[in-house]
Amino acid sequence: MSKVIHIADETEMIEAGRALGQTLNAGRVVALCGALGAGKTHFSKGVVSGIGADDPVSSPTFSLVNEYRSGRLPVFHFDFYRLDSAEELIRIGWDEYLDEEGVILVEWADKFPELLPDETITYRFDLGDAEERIITIS
């Protein structure tokens, strides 16, 4: 069963992420899928804020993973965009991160769906008109 949310602008995107962050528990994996510029990183900023972290959040495109540890739970923010293979992800410690008592956010998660736990929540971000974004949660 899916739920669809319409987001009017960047502020609403961050607020939607914040609302999710306030509900997340340790061990949760959240897959963020969608086009470049669809709002995945802004949503991630909200999630990190909702967990209570005050760290500045940026896309982990070049670092592959950013860690935010100042909130009630650590957040491990991955970006699979620049990875070429599932083996490369495993080499950087994916399995160890899954064993951590934190939350994992994964941008471009649809590149390696076989490595995501069955309980992963998926947020698909689509572009709407102007600044509107459409999020489908499954």
Buried (B, 14 or more C-beta within 10 A) or exposed (E): EEEEBEBEBBEBBBBBBBEBBBEBEEBBBBBBBBEEEBBBBBBBBBBBBBBBBEBEBEBBBEEBBBBBEEBBBBBBBBBBBEBEEBEBBEEEBBEEBBEBEBBBBBBBBBBBEEBBEEEBBBBBBBBEEEBEBBBBBE
